[in-house]
Amino acid sequence: NQKWIKTWTSKLYFVCLWITSTRDSLIKYQMKRILVILISILTLSSQAMAYEEANYEVVKENKEYEIRKYSDRLVIETNSIEGNGFRKLFNYISGNNEKNQEIKMTVPVTQEIKNGNMTMQFYLPLKFNKDNAPKPSNSDIKILTIEGGYYAVIEYSGRSSDKNFLKNKDILEKLLKQDNITILSPPIRASYNSPFTLPMLKRNEVMYRI
């Protein structure tokens, strides 16, 4: 993805040179505005990819999906009722914790149904463990360790909508059944980009513990 962004940034640079040479001042002005917007979006997307990501090892892959081995991961988790889960978790890493400590954002942000309720997780940076992670000020937030193991993952771009998620969930589930791979968890939705990222540049995933 980063290589793709560099390629398109280079192309946009040459478009800028072409705009500079045009004689139509109105077109020049409008095209420059579009160019600035496009470069800004690409920059934001590139920055999103710079976030620390949960470590994993790809142990098997094919054209449709891959199997990853994850180590234990420390997360903060909350019930995501009426879509307020992200706000609560973001407030925690913004300093709403017992140490008033700001914590860098990581990826992915995950969502999973547990005991009939939708939950959301932020992964804490690797430097944290249960002993040094700041205790949440909000009682709705818990610090948990997700046990390591194997996950089947399908990646897709486009909008982070329920429709796209359910479509790819069904695809992955069907493929795993065809390959006689046992599914051990509900589907997990993983998001890697900010809401400002162009749909075509977004990295979304469906994950199953296997």
C-alpha positions, 0 to 999 in steps of 0.5 A: 500500500505504501508503494502504491501511495508513493507511485500515485504521489509521483503521478500527482506531482507530474499532474501539477507540472501540467497544471502549471503550464496550462493557460486557462487560469480558472482550470488551473485554480480548480485543478490545484485545489483538487490536487491539494485535496488528493495529496492531503488524503494520501498523506493522511492514509500514509500516516495511518499506516505508520501506527504500531500494528499487532505482531503476527506471523503469516503461516499459510496463505492463498489467493483468498485468505491467510492464516496468521499466528498472533502472540498474546496481546494486551487490549483495552475493551468496552461494550460498544452500545449505540456506537460510543465504544470508540469514544470511550476507548479514545478518551482512555488513550487521550489521558482519561486514565488514573495516570493522565497518561497519553498513549499512542494509537495502534492498529487494528481497532477490532469489534467482536460480539461477546455474550450477545453484546458488541465489544470494541478493542484498542491494542496497547503498544508493546511497551505496556503490560498489565503491571504498567498500563494505566488503570482506566478512569471509566469503569466501562473499560477493562484491560484484558489479555487476548490469548495468542493463537491462529486466525484466518483473515480475509482482507478487503478495501472499500467502506467500513460498512456492515454490508461489506463486513457481512459480505466478506464474513460469509466469503471467509466462512465458506472458504474455511468450511471448504478447506475443513478448517474449524472456526473457534470464534465469532467473526472479528471486524478489524479496521486500520484507517481513519474515517478520512481515508479514501475507500479504495485505500482502506484496509479492512479485515474479517478474522476468525480464530481457528 
